[in-house]
Amino acid sequence: DVSSSTIKPGGYAELDRVANVLAQYPQTMIRVEGHTDQTGSEQYNLQLSERRANAVKNALTQKGIDAARITPVGMGECCPVSSDNAANRRVSMVLTTHG
């Protein structure tokens, strides 16, 4: 949704899979990137994308993942993947290992 940072019901299955991977690999860190479409001002979109990333971080911590392993980042409208606005309203996750 255009102004929403609420995780859609279908997103929880993916979060369960990510949480399971993180639980199995305790050295793995995750960067959570929130994105928006171009609706709204650049500043608003940056804040919205940060809220989206933090919503995912909060969901993962509720599943037992240490918050120190999760880096939420608001990307705003900078990185569209499609000309379809709905596809640009997303959160992507990047897993990295340390140690």
Steps between C-alpha positions, in 0.01 A plus 500: 500500500618850416544641853516177698786348693287207619622156399244327280373161623681321216830646613510310827580166335807658341600653834469155661739359238749783554479465878566126470811563288624762745441262791696223325790731413574723800788679323263623230402866502210651306455837334131586460438756225166680486392647165219720370357610170519866393164599648559775756799718578854366514518567876166327566608199295828473687315496833245249368774271374669517842169404666468204262852379578442541874171307480692203360773540763237500774332190356833316489586597858158372609604169345807493724765654275743731682436860394877559480511266199244706306578828325188681371561751220255735332573521128210729412409510133857469374502146364190412298480145368204561271289764333215352709478704820370207706814296427716785630323505837702221658758385749805306388741312722870433454668232711872521575732290710766629737758297682 
